Amino acid sequence: MTMRWIGALAGAGLSLLAAGAAQAAGPSAKDVVATYSDIALAMYGDAVIAAKALDGKIDAFLADPTDANLAEARKAWIAARAPYQRTEAYRFGNPAVDDLEGKVNAWPLDEGLIDYVDPKYGETSDENPYYALNVIANPKLKMGRKTVDASKITPKLLQSLQEAGEVEANVAIGYHAIEFLLWGQDLNGTGPGAGARPATDYAKGDACTHGNCDRRAQYLKVVTDLLVADLTDMEKLWGPKGKARTALAKKKGPDAVAVIFTGIGSLSYGELAGERMKLGLILHDPEEEHDCFSDNTHNSHYYDIAGMVDIWNGRYVRLDGSTVEGASPKAYVEAKAPEQAKTLDADFAATLAKAQTLKDRADSGKEAYDQMIAEGNAEGNKVVQDVIDALVQQTRGVEAAVAKLGVKITVEGSDSLDAPEKVSQ
């Protein structure tokens, strides 16, 4: 009897030791990618919810195209950007996501493809034969040797125009097409002010400005419905049997974790620090800002960074206030490379703080992002450069962590960072 009790106690002790060892080893890669997938499903789900809210506001505006209803639609567009931008670190390393990304967030766009533009825009481009196609004004489109029937603006028509002629700037659908249709061109350069499209561009009868108000309304309705549909497809990628989730679940150990750090590293470095920020700063060109019609670029950059922090911490707060959380990349690295985890955690905090400074500057009304990157604006330039520098440092922290883990990743590069002399030539 006594021996059995001692044996049971010893067994309990061994179990406690084993549990402690497991805890010290940190979460498994399998558990980390499960949380990563759950957060993806929640983020894309919120993007769908916000896009549906935008759709509703656009319906209300088109039914009664007043200045007040246009302002509400614009507010809904800005609100819809935040949850989507938080997802962008899922692009890189997840091919199924990147296959759909171009449908919803392609930029920059040659807006003359869609609608009327300022005469200074010009009528031709050596790079783009459809630079001034103007779908809204033309029920028949001349495209190469073909004449395309555009008498009715349909999802099929707009999808066929996306990257027409294999030109990436032919963006006919997605957030930025909607943005242009709500704001119009921003003709202020690096001065104050965003696009100022009048609500009367959607008015009925003689009140219509710039012609073709019925077709413009048709385009806006179709493109917004398409956004909801395409985001829904992205959400489905992360469902229980979704393509992205199942592909990731098949990867083992370090290979699975590599996907997470590929996404964070590539968005941090080549995409955000390089193409979206440093390029515009080198050229001092407002055409190189992400949300160029609405002057919402500061928010897009901020929420990209906030999304990376969410993924690192394995914790995301949904639009309804509920929380999705679980085994995190942070805990995984802390167990295996504590020094590198501590450094990387500090890097994320520093980047988010610099991005907050940029966001606060724009939100306060002091100056928009396109003003910050203006030539001669040393103070504004520095605010942007500080975020770039923090993103680069963050990428170095990712690389140090994965090297210590024995994980191999390839981070997307950018001439703007790696060979700026090529950009400025």
Secondary structure by P-SEA (a helix, b strand, c coil): caaaaaaaaaaaaaaaaaaaaaaaacccaaaaaaaaaaaaaaaaaaaaaaaaaaaaaaaaaaacccaaaaaaaaaaaaaaaaaaaaacccccccaaaaaaccccccccccccccccccccccccccccccccccccccccccccccccccccccaaaaaaacccccccccccccaaaaaaaaccccccccccccbbbbcccccccccccccaaaaaaaaaaaaaaaaaaaaaaaaaccccccaaaaaaaaccaaaaaaaaaaaaaaaacccccccccaaaaaaccccccccccccaaaaaaaaaaaaaaaaaaccccccccbbbbcccaaaaaaaccaaaaaaaaaaaaaaaaaaaaaaaaaaaccccccccccccaaaaaaaaaaaaaaaaaaaaaaaaaaaaacbbbbbbbbccccccccccc
